[in-house]
C-alpha cells in the first residue's frame, strides 16, 4: 500500500503544526478580546446608568418630603422615567414597602437584587434575561440627610434593556471571527517558508545519504550555522570521512589478500605439476607390485594429497580470476542435453545419476564453465546426498533451468544461507574432506558470469535441490 507522502512528510507536519498553533493563538486572542470587550460594554452601560440615575436623584430628591407618601414616590418615579435617556423603567421602595411605579406595571426586577438592596448602602446591579432579551437592573439606596450612616430608607430601582449593547457585542464577535480567519490563512505562508528553511538541511542530508548508499563515499554536506541541524551535518561529515577511510583500508587489504592468494597459487602451480608427474610414475610402480606394501601405501597417500592440493590451487586461481574481473565467457551454441551427458560421462557418473533431458534444446553457453557448474553440483550431491541423484533440464521462452536433486538428508538449516560462501563445507567439524569448499562458490560465479542464478533449497519430502537458471543467449541479457 502506497502511503500519501504529502500527508506524512515532515514538511506537511511542520506546516500543519504551525497552522494549528496560529489558529489556536488567533482563536484565543479573539476569545479574550471578545470577552473583555463584552465585559467593558456591559460595565460601561452599568456605570453610565448609575451615574445618570444618581444625577437625576440628586436634582430631585431635595423636593421629596421627609416622609414621602405613595403619591410623592409615584411622582418621582414618573419624573425619573421621563428624564432617563435609556428608556428605563423605575420603581421606588420606601422603608421596605411595596414597589411604587409611575405606571400600573412594575419593571422586571430579579428577586435576588431586591433582597440584597434592602440592607445595602451602595449601588447594586444585576444582569438578567426578560422575554429572551438581556436586561440590566440597578438599585440605588438613598440615605437620609439626618442619618447619613444609617440604613437607606429609600431604594430606587431602574431596569432597562441591553438589546443595543447585545448588538454591539454581536458585532464585536463577528469582527473577532472575521479577523481570526485571515490570520489563520496568512499563517500558511510563513509556515511554508519556515518549513522550507528548516527542512533544507534535512533534504541535503538525505541526498548525501543516498549518494553514499550508491557508492559516493566522498560525499559531504555544506554546513552553515550553529544550531542542532548544523551539528547533525558536521556529525554526518565526520561519519562519512570515517567510512571512506575505513572503506579505503578494507579495499586495500582485500586487494592485497587477493594478490597474495593469486601469487601463491601461481607459484605453487609449477612445483605441483612436477610433483604430480612424479607421483604418477610412483603410482605406476606401486600398482605393478615392485614396491613394498608399506612404501606403496605411503606413495598412494602422497599421490592423493598432491591431487587434492592441485585441485585446490586450480580453484584458487579460478577464484582470483573472478575477483580480478578477468573471467570472460567463450560462448558457443550447444545442445544442453548432450552437454549434461558429456559432463557425467567424463567423470564416470553416468551409471550413478539419472537424467530428465528434453531433446534438441539448444542455447548459447560457455561449455567449459557450464561443465564446471554441473560437475560441482552433481559431485556435491553424490558426496553429501543419497544414491538417487537426478539432473532435470527445463526450458522457458528465454531461459533454461537445470536442477540437481538427491534423496539425502538435505542441507542443514543453519548452513542453507551460506552454502555458496567460499570454504563452506557441509560438516565443519570434518576438516579433512575431499572437497575444498570452493566448488559451489565457483559454480555461483560462473552462473553470474552467464547472467544467471544459482539457488539451493530442501525438497519438501527430503533431499537437497540446487537450481541453475541460465539465459538462452547471455548476449541479450542486460
N, C-alpha and C positions, 0 to 999 in steps of 0.2 A: 504493500500500500504506500503510495507516494504522499508524504505529508506536505501540506502547503507551506512553502518556505517563507512567504511573506508574513504569515500569521505566527510563525515560530522563530523568525530571525531575531537576532539581538537588536537590530535597528528598529524593527517594529515594536519590540518590547520596550525599548527606551522611549520611543515616541509615545506609546500608549501610557506609560507611567508618567511621563512629562505632561501629557494631556490630562490625565486623571488628576494630577496634583494641581494643575491650573484650573480645572473645572471645580474641584473641591475648594480651592482658595477663592475663586470668584463667587461661588455659591455662599461660602462662609462670609465673605465680605459683604455680599448683597444682603444676606440674612441679618447680619449685625447692623448694617446701615438701615435696613427696613425697621428692625425692632427699635433702634434708637430714634429714628425719625417718627415712628408711630407714637412712641412714648413722649417725645418732645411736642408733637402736635396736640396730644390729649392734655398733657400737663400745661401747655400754653393756654389752651381753651379753658382749663380749670382755673388757672391763675387770673386770666382776664375776667372770667365770670365773677370770681370772688372780689376782685378789685372793683369791678363795676357795681356789684351789689353793695359792697361796703360804702362806695361813694354815694349811692342813692340813699342808703340808710342814714349816712352822716348828714345829708342835707334835709332829710325829712323826719328823722327821729326826734329832734327837739320840739316839733309841733305835736308830738304824741303826748296825750295826758299821762300823768303819773300812774294812774291806774286805768289803762285803756279798756274800753268795752269792746264788744264784738263788732259794733258799727265802726269804731275807730280802727280796729285791726283790718276790717274789710276795706275801708277807705285806703289804708296804707298799702294793702295788697294790690288794690286796683291801680294805685299810683306806680307801684313797682312794676306791675305787668306792662303798663303803658310806657314807662321810662326805659325798659330793657330793650336792647338792640339785638338780642339773640332769640327773641321770641319765647322767652322763658315763661313759665307759669309758677307763681309764688304761692306760698301758704305760710301762715304765721301761727305759732302756738305760744300762748301766754300762760306761764306757770303750769306747764304740763297739761294744759287744757286741750280741747279738741282743735283740729286744724281749721283755720278760718281762711277762706279763699275769696277772690273777687267774684268768682262765678259759682255756679251750682256744683261743679265737678272739681274735686281736689286733684292736683297734679299727681302723677305717679311718683311714689317715693318708696325706696326699699325700707322694709321694716327694721333692718339692722341699723340703718342710718338714724332713724328716729330714736331707737333705743340708745345709741351712743350719744346723740345730741342732747338728750335730756340732762346729762351730767357733764357735758363738755364745756370748756371755757374758750376753746379755739375753734376756728373754722374746720369743718369736715367736708369730705367729698367722696362720692362713690359712683362707679360706673355700673350700669346695668342695661338689660335689654327690655324694651317695651314694644310690643307689636313687631317683633323681629327687627327692631331698629335700635342701635346703641343710643343710650341716653346718659346724661351726667346730672347727678343731684348733688347740691351743695347745701350745707347747713351752717348758718352764721349766727352764733349766740350774740345777743345784745345785752350787755351788762347795764346795771342801774348806776346812775351818777352818784347816788347816795352810798351804794355799796359796790365799788368797782371790783373788789376782790372776792365778792360773794358769787353764788351761782347766778347765772344769767336768767332773768325772769322771762325774757322774750327770745324765741328762736325763729329765725326767718329761713324758710326753705325755698329753694328755686330749682326747677328741673327744666332742662332743655335738651333738644335732640342733637346728637353728634353726627347727623347724616352728612353734613358738609365736610366734617373732619374725616368721616369714613371714606368719602370720595377722594380726599387728599391722600389718605393712606393707601387706597387702591391705586391711585396714580403713582405714588412712590413705589409700590410693589411692582407695578408694570415696568417702571423705569429701571428698577433693580434687575428684573428678569431680562429686560432688553439689553441692559449693559453687561450682564454675565455671559450671554451667548456670544457676542463679538469677541469678548476677551478669551473665551474658550477656543473659538475658531482661530483667532490670531495667534494663540499659543502654539499652533501646529508648526508655524514657520520657524520660530526659534527652537522648537523641539527637533525638527529635521536638521537644522544647522548644528545643534549641539550633538545630536546622534552621529551626524557625519564626521564631526571633529573628533568625537570620542572613538568612533569605530575605524577611522583611517589607520591608526597604528595596528589595530587588530587585523584589518584586511592585509596590511603589509606583512604581518607575521604569518598569516595564513598562506599568502602567496609564496613567502620564503620557505615555509614548511613544505609546501607542495613541490617547490623546486628541489629542495633537499631530498624529498622522498623519491624524486625522479633521478637522483644521482648527482645533482649540483651541490656538492659539499662545500664549495667556496661561496655559497650564498650568504649574504649578510644583509641586515636591515639598517636603514638610516634612523638614528636615534636623536630626537630633539626633546628638550625639556628635562624636568627633574621629577615628574610625577611617577605614579605606580606603573603606568604603561611604558614609560621610558625605562624604568628598572627592568621590566619584563623584556624589552628589546635588548638591553645590554646582556641580560642573562641568556637570551637566545643566541646572541652573537658569541658569547663565551662558550656555550654548549656546541654551537656549530664549529667553532675553531677546534675544540677538543675532539669532536667526532671526526673532523677532517684529518687531524694529526693522527688519531688512532687508526683511521682507515688507511692512511698512507703507510703507517707502520705495519699494519696487517698485510697490506698488499705486497710490501717489500719482503716481509717474512714468508708469505706464501710463494712469491716468485723465487726466493732463494731455495725454499724447500722443493719446489718443482724442478729447478735446475739441478739441485743435488740429486734427487731421485733419478732424473734423466741421465745425468752424468755417470752416476754409479751403475745404472742399468747398462749403459753403453760400454762402460769399462769392463763390466762382467761378461759381456756378450762374447768377446773373443776367447778368454780363457775357458768359458763354459763350452764353447764349440770344440775346443781341443779336448777338454775332459770328456765330452760326450763321445767323440771319436775313439778315445782310448777305452772308455767303458764298453763301447760296442764290441771292440776287439776282445776285451776280457770276458764279456758276456758269452761270446762265441767259444772261448776256451773253456769257460765254466760249463757250458752246455755240452761240450764234447767229452767231458769227463776226464780231461787231462790234469785237472787241479784237484787238490784235496778238498773233501766236503766242506770243512770249515772255511777254507780260503774261498771256495766258490760261493758260499753263503754270504761272506763278507763282501765279495765283489758285486753280487746281486743287490745287496743293501746300498752300497755306494752308487751303483748304477741308477737305482730307483730315486735316491735322493738327488742325484745330479739331474735327472729328468725333471723332477719337481722344481728344482732351482731354475732350470732353463725355462720352464713354463712361467714361473713367477717373474723372471726377468723380461720375458716377452710381454707379459701382461703389463708390467710397469712401463715398458717402452710405449705400449699402445695407449696407456692412460696419459703418459706425458704428451703424446701427440694430441689427444683431446684437449688437455689443459692448455697447450700452446696454440690451439686453433689450427693445427697443421693437418688435421684429418680431413680428407676430401672423399667424395663419392666417385666411383667409377661405374656409371650406370650402363646397364645393358638390358635388353628386353629378354626375359627368361620365362620359362614355364615354371610356375610356383610349385606345382606338384612334383615335377622332376627334380627341382632344387631340394625339396624336402627328402625325397627318396635318396638322392646322392649324398646328402648330409648323413643320413642314417647308415647307408651302406659303407661310406668311407670309414666310419667308426665301429663297424660291425654291430650295429644296433637294430638291424632290420628285423631280426627274429624276436627281439625283446620289446619292440614298440609297435603298437597298432596305429594305423593311419586312416583318415577320412578326408580324401583329397578329391576336389572336383576336377574333371579332365579339361584340358585346354585353357586353363586360367593363366593368362599372361600379364606381366607387369614389368615396368622399368625399375630395376633394383640394382644394387651393388651386390653381386652374388657372393663375393667373399665375406662381406660384412653380415649379410643375412645368414650365411652359413655359420659365422661365429655366434650370432644371436641364438640360432636354433640349437647349436651344439651345447651352449651354456644352459639353455632352458631344459633340453632333454637330459643332458648329463646331470643337472641338479635334481630332476625328477627321479632318475634312476638311482642316484645315491641316497636321497632322503625320502623318496616316496615309496609306494608299494610296487608290485610287479606289473600292474595293469596301467601302463603309460600310453596315453592316446594323444596323437597330434591331429588336430582338425583344422581345415582351412575353409573359410567362408568369404564370399566376395560381395561387396556392395557396388553402388554405381561408380564411386571414385576411390574406394578404399578396400583393402583386404584385411581380414583378421585371422591370425594364426593362434590357436590356443593349445597349450600343452598341459594336460591334466593327469593326475595319478590318483590312486586309491589309498595313499598313505595316511599318516596321522594329521597331515595339514601343517600349515605354518603357525607357530605359536603366536598368540595374540600380541604379546609384547614385542615380537620380532617383526610382525607384519608391516608396520610403518617404516622399518629400517632395512627391509630385505634387499633393497637396491643400493644401500650405502656401501662404500668401499671397505673391504676387510671384514664384512659381516659374514658370520658363519652360523649355521643352524644350531650348533652346540658350542657355545663359547667356552665351555669347560674342556673340550677336546681340542687342544691346540695343534695336535699332530693329526691333521686330516688331509685327505687327498687334494681338496681344493685350496685355493689361495685366498678366497674371499673377495676376489676381484671380478669373477666371471659375470655375475648379474649386473655389476656396475658398468662393465664394458658393454654388455648387451644393451643396457639402457642408453648409453651414449651413442651406440650405433643406431638405435631406434630413433633417437632425437635427430641424428645427423640426416636421416631419411625424411624428417618431418613427421614422424610417427610417435606412438606412445607405447609404453610397456607397463602393465599393471599386474599386481599379484593379489589373489584373494583365496578364500577357502570355500570349497563347494558345500552346499547345504548337507549333502549326505556323506561328507568326509573327503579328504584329499585336497591338495593344492591345485589352483588353476592360475596359470600365467598366460596373459593375453597380449599378443603383439599386434598392433594396428599400424598399417603402413599405407601411404597413398599409392595408387597405381602408377602415378607418374610424379615423382618428387619435384620435377621441374615446374609443375603447375601450381605447387603449394606456395602460400605466402611465406 
